[in-house]
Amino acid sequence: MHLPLKKLDLSQIANNQKISTPKYDRENTDIGIVHLGPGAFHRAHQAVYTENAMNLSGGNWGICGVSLRSATARDILAEQDNLYTLAVLDKKVSYQVIGAIKEILVASEQSDDVIARMSAASTKLITLTITEKGYCLASDGSLDLNHKDIKHDLAKPTTPSSAIGFIVESLKQRKLNGISAYNVLSCDNVSGNGDKLRRAVLDYAGQFDTSLQSWIDKNVAFPNAMVDSITPKTESYTIESVSKAINLQDNWPIQREEFTQWVIENNWQGERPDWENVGVIFTDDVEGFEKAKLRLLNCLHSTLAYAGSLAGFETVFDVTSDQGFYQFITKLASDEIIGSFIPPKELDVKAYSNEIIQRFLNPSIRHLLAQIAFDGSQKIQMRILPTIEDNLALGRSTKLLSLSLACWFEFICRALKAKEEINDPMASHFANMPQLLSEDVHDVVTAFLSIDSIFGQVFKNNTQLTAQLVGSLTALRLGEINHIVDKLCAKNSHTAVLLNNTQS
């Protein structure tokens, strides 16, 4: 067993050229950022950019991580002085000890401390990685006032449970105390994330204080942003390999590929870390970058998660290494995703698409399909459905996209039939839909499309899409999933004939 990773022991690795350590005065760096949702992605992405910015230019940009419910990160990192190691696993392997996170609070246990930290004059920025479901949105993009967390927060605003509730309550305290507003920066894979978060916050504030709503509208910036870097969750082997590499025991390291990207809208008020000089792109066209990432990387990821799981694969590397699936996602990207949106002028979209697929083939990154498959009802609304909708409007093919969506249908149906746990905020809703257990494929497709909170009227009433989904789901239920992608382009295969006859 190694000595624990603590600030007093960093001197043991400070001279190791393969391991980077904090270069700024960490002890005298104040907290300037509160981050809601300090999970794997934040610790491998935003915290690292902020670490690098402080290494370069200093500044009081220490991070207070706020876990809304789980105490795991707080309890483990507290034993390590909130230090942890980033392992970049790619063609080159490197290690960096990150010190940007100064404290972690658990909102469900320390709500007063969280609001105090967010309300402090030293806090200049709130960032978030709370996943799609954390925005508590209704199908029309407004705040879902019937969401259990929002109902709780409206009844007890001083002890909120949602990210929206904490933001509004802390802004109320700042307004009352004459403290200027902070910026709020979403880092979630949500299209127009800043705009959606802004609407949710304003909707919530307007429920009980229109003057606060007006103050937030005038003073708080909600830049849109796009983030990207493949970050599998920490496993036991990660802990073992990283601890061995740095010769100190790190019980909460994080692993990531080398590629990383952060694009932020030029919509800012006041200070920020020196992110520009450590790789962050500030632009007026976040939407273009965002669509490229959501439709290429995230759509392909979700497609692989459901189709690959049905075929018995475990990781992104495993399924992408299969020739049939490799050809499938390559064709999906080139034929149906590229061309569905206008990319930013700074991006070579074909080269970007090829680079993404090559990133999936990184053998050092063990990214579980099961991890990507979580919360599918929320993710497909951002990753798959907009591309289908745009292609339908443009008269473009949706044959492969329909197969991707049908794989999610079948993924849910098989879990229900096997009585397996479904990691999805709509799991109980699915369980109360007996049509999803039907052997009649048309009934299953109709039942899914009737879920207004996911599909709305555009998809429900489209006969072409319905026919495509019926054909795809029928093909999947013929027991050919392990070979369907191999046969998809074969002109004379039974699967290809079935798909082509129903998906013209």
N, C-alpha and C positions, 0 to 999 in steps of 0.2 A: 504494500500500500504506500502510495506517495504522500508527501506532506501536502496539506490542503492548499488550494489556490487562494492566497490572501495577499493583501498589499505588502505585508512585511516580507513575503517570500518572493516578490517579483524580481528582487535583485539577483536571484539565482538564475533567471533566464534573460535578464536585461541585455546581456552581451551575446546572446545566441542570435545570429544573423537571420535564422529561419523563423524566428518568433518575434513579432512586434509587440511592444508594450506602450502604455500611454506616455506621451512626450510632454503633456501640459501639466500644470500644477493641480492635480486632481483634488487634493485636500482643500484648496482654497478656491475651487470652482463652484459657484452657486448654481442652483437649479433654475433654469429658464424655460424648460419644456415639460409639460405634463402629457404623457402618452397613455391613452386609454386602449388597453389590450396588448400588453407586453409579451406576446407570444413569440414563436420561433421566427416568423417573418420580420417582425419589428427588430428583434435583436440581431438579425443577420443583415438588415437593410438600413432602415432609417437611423438606428443607433450607431451603425458603422459609419455612415456618411457624417453624422454629427461628431463622432469620435475623430474622424480624419480631419474635419474642419477645425476642431479644437487643437489637434496636433499641429495644424498648419498655422492657425491664426489666433488661437486662444479664444477667450470669450466665456461668459457665464451661461453656458448652454447645457449644463448638466440636466439629466432626465429623471423625472419621477415617473415610474411606471405604475399604472393603476389597473389592477386586475379587477374586473367587475364582480367576479364570484370566486374563482379558484385561488387558493393560498399557496399552491405548489411553488410557483416561481419565487414568491417572497420568501418562503421558508427555506428553500434551498440556497438561493443567492445571498440571503442574509448571513449564512455561514461562510460565505466567500467574499465578504465586504462588497457584495454586488458586482464582483468581477466575474467574467466568463470568457471563454475562448471561442473565437470564430475560426473554424477549419474550412479553408477554401480547397475543395477537392475537384481538381480538373487535371489538365495535362501537367500543370505544375501544382504542387501541394504547398500551402503556406498556412501559418497560424498567426492569429493576432489576438492578444488579450484586450478586451474592450472594457473601458472604465466609465463610459458616458452615463450609464445608469447609476444614479447616486442612491436612490431608494425605491422600494416597491411597496405600494399600499394595496389593501384588499377592500374594495368599496363596500362589499356586503358586511364587513366588520368594522370599517373605519370611515364611514361616510363623512363625518365631521372633519376628519383630517384631510380627506380628499378635497372637499369643498374649500377648506382653508388654503390648501396648496394651490388650487386652481384660482382662488380669489386673490392670492398674494401679488403685490405689485411687481415682484421679481419675475413672475411667470409671464412670458411674452407670447407663448405659442402653445396651443393644444393640438396634438396629432392623434390620429385614430387608426387602428387596425382591429375592427370589431366584427368583421365579416358582413356579408350582405344582410343577414337577418337582424343585425344590431341596429339598423336604421329604423326599424319599426314602421315600415311604409305600407300603405294600402296599394292596391293594384293601379290606382291612378297617379301614384307618386306623392300623394299627400300623406301626412302623418296618420297612422292607423290609431284612431282614438279608442278603439276596442281592444288594442293589444294589451295584454295583462300588465306588462311593465309600465306602459304609458298610463293606464288607469290607476295603477298604484301611485305613480309619481304625481299625477294631477291631484290625487287625494292627500298625498303626503310629500309636498314639493321640497321640504327641507331635508328629507331622508330618501333621496331618489334611488332607483335601482337601474335605470337605463342611462346610457351615455348621453342621450338627449336631455334627460332630467338634470344630470350633473352639469352639463354645459350651461343650461339656462339658469339654474340656481346660482352657479358661481358668477355668471355675468350679472345677475341681479345684485349680488353682494358687491361686485366691483362698481356698479352704477351707484348704489347707495353710499358707498364709501369714497366716491369721487376718484376711482382708479380707472385709468384708460383701459379700453377693451383689448383683448388679445386676438391674434389670428387663429383660425380653426382650419386645420389641414387634414383632410381625409386621405388615407393611404390604402384604401380598400379597392378591390377589383370590382368597382361599381361604375358603370357608365355615368359620366357627369356627376362624380361623387361629391364634389363641392357644392354643386347646385342642389342636389338631392338633400344633402345634409343641411344646407341653409334653409330649404323649405321646411324640413322637419323641425328645425329649431324655432323658426318663426311661427309655424303652426302651433307648436307647443306653448311658446310664450304668449301667443295671442289668446290662449284659452283662459288666462287669468290676469293678464297685465298688458294692455295694448300699448301703454307708454314704454314698457320694457321692450316690447316687440319693435316699436319704432326706433328705439335706441340701438338695438342690435342690428336692425336693418341698415342704419346709418353708419355704424361704427365698426362692425365686425366683418372682416374679409374671410371668404370661404373659397380659396383657390381650388380649382379642379386639379387633379394630379393623376399621374399614371406611374405605377411601380412594377418592377419586374426583376425577379431572380428566383430560380428554382431552389426551394429550401425545404428539404424533407425534415420531418420531426426528429428530435433527438431519441436515439435508441440506445440500448445498453452497450452495443458495440461502439457507438460514437463516444460514449464516456470513456470506455477502455482505451480506444486508440488515441484519443486526444490527450488523455492523462499521461499515457506512455510517451507521447511525442513531446510534451512540454515538461515532463518529469515532475509534475505537480498534480494533485488530485482535483480535477474539475468535474463536479457532479451535475453541471448543467451547461455543457458546451453546445454549440450550434454548428451545423454543417451547411455549406452552400456551394453552388457552382461559382466559377469565376465571373461569368457574365452578370452584370447588375446594371439597372437603369432606373432613373427617377426623373420624371418630367413634371414640371410644376407651372401652372398658369401665371402669367404676369399680372397678378391681382393681389397686391400685398400692401400692407400698411405697417410702417415701423420697421423694427430690427428683425434680423434673422441671422442664423449661423452663416459662415462663409462657405455655403454649399456650392456656389458657382465654381469655386476653384478646386473642388474635389469631385467634379463629374456630374453634378445636377444640372439639367437643362431647364432654363426658364424660357417659355415660349407663349405665343398667342394662339397656338394650334394644338393644345393638349388633346382635343377631341380626335384629331387624326392619329396621333400616337396611341391614344387609348383604344380606338377602334382596331388598329393594327394588332395591338397586344391581346385584347379581349377576343377578337375573331380568329386570330391565328394561334397564338400560344394557348390561351384559355379554352377556346373551342376545341382545339385538337386534344388538349389535356383531358377535358371532360369526355370527349369521344372515346379516347383510349381507356379512360377509367371504366366506362360502362361496357363498351364492346370487349375490351381486354379482360375484364372481370368475368363476363359471360363465357369467354373462351378459356378461362382457367389461368390466366397470367396474373402475376403478383405485382410487378413493378413496371414503371414507364420504360425503363431500359429493356426489360424482357419483351414486352409487347412490341416496342418499336424495332427491336432486332429481328422480329419475325418478318420475312419478306412480304407476305401478303398485307399485313397491317401497315408496314412502311409504305407500300405502294398506295394503300387506301388513304392514309392521311396526306400523302403527297398530292394525290389526285383531288382530294377534298379541298386542300388549300389552293391549288392552282385553278381548279375548274369552278368552284362555287364560293370561295371566300375572297380571294383576290378578285377585284372587280366589283365587289359588293359595296365598297366604300372608297372615298377619296383619301389616299394617304397624304401625310404631310410632305412638303417639298424636300425636307431634309432626309427623307427615308426612302431607300431603294427597297420597295416592298417585296420583290421577288428574292433578293438576297437575304432580306430579313426572314422571310418564310423558310428558306433553306437553312439558315443559321439556327432557327428554332428547332427544326427537326433533328439537326445534328446535335443540338444540346440535349435532346432526349436520349441520345446514344452515348451519354457520358457514363461509363461503367462504374465510376466512383460514387455516383449519386444514386442511392437506393430510395427512390421516390415511390411510395406505395400507392397503387391504384385505389385502394380502400380509403386512403386519406383524401385523395382528390374527389372521390365519389360522395363525400359528406355534403349534406345540404343541397342536394341536386335541384330541388324545387326552386331554390333561390338562384343558384348558379346558372341554370339553363336560361333564365330570363335575361341574363346579362351576356352569356357566352354563345348561345345557339339561336334563340328565337329572333333577335334583331336581324341576324343575317338571313334567316329564312324569310322574314317579313320584307326585307329590302329586295331580296332576289325575286320574290313573288311580284312585287311592284314593278320591278325592272324586266319581268319576263325571262329571268334567268333560271337555270336548272336548280332544283332543290332535292334532287334524287339522293345524293350522298348525305346531305344534311338531314333528310327525313330518316335515313337509316340510323344516323347518329342519335336522333331523338327517340326513335323506336327502341334503340338499345337501352335508353334510360327507362322507357316504359317497361320493358321486359325485366330489367334489373329490379325494379320495384315489385313487379308481379311475382317474380320468383322468390323474393324475400318474404312477401306476404304468404305465399303458398307454403313455404318452409317454416313459417313463423319465426323468422330471424329478425333481430333488431334492425331497424332502419334509422340511420343517423340523419334525420331530416326534421326541420321544424313542423312539417306537415305529416309526420308519420302517423299520428292518430287519425288524421283526416283520411289518409289512404286506407287505414285499417277499417274504417267505417264505410268503405265503398265496396260492396259485394261484387259489383261489376268487374272489378280488377281481378277477381278470381275466376272469371268466366273463361271458357274455352273458345268462345266466339270472339274472334279478333276484332271485328267491327265494334262490338259492344265495349271492348277494352279501350279502343282508340277514342270512341265517342265519350266514354266516361272521363278519360284524361282531359280531352279538349273542353269538357264542360266545366273544368275548374277555372272559374273566372279570374281568381287571384293570380293565376299563372298565365293563362292563355288569352283571356279577354275574348272579344267578339271576332277580331280579325282572323284568328286561327280556327275558332269554332265553326264559322260559317264558310270556310274555304273548302269546297268539294275536291279540288285538285290535291290539296295537302292531305285531306282525309284519305283519299285513295292511295296516295304515296305511303302514308303511314300504315295503312292496312296491308299493303303489299310488303313493306319492310318487316312488319311484325309477323306476318304469315311466314315469310322466309326464315326469320329467326326461330320460329316454332316448328320448323320442319326438322330441327335437330342438326342443322348444318352450320352452327355458329363457328365452330373451329375451322371451317373451310370457306365461309361465306365471302370473306374479303379476298380470298384467292380466286374465287369464281366470279367475283363481281364484274370483272372486265372481260370475262370469257364469253364470247358471243353465243355459244351453244349450250352453256350450262343451264341446268334447270333453275338455279337461283337467279342467274342473270336474266333469263327469259321472264321469270316471274316479276322481278323488279322493273325491268324495262316495259313490260306490258301494263303495269299499274302506275308507273311513275313518268310517263312521257310528258 
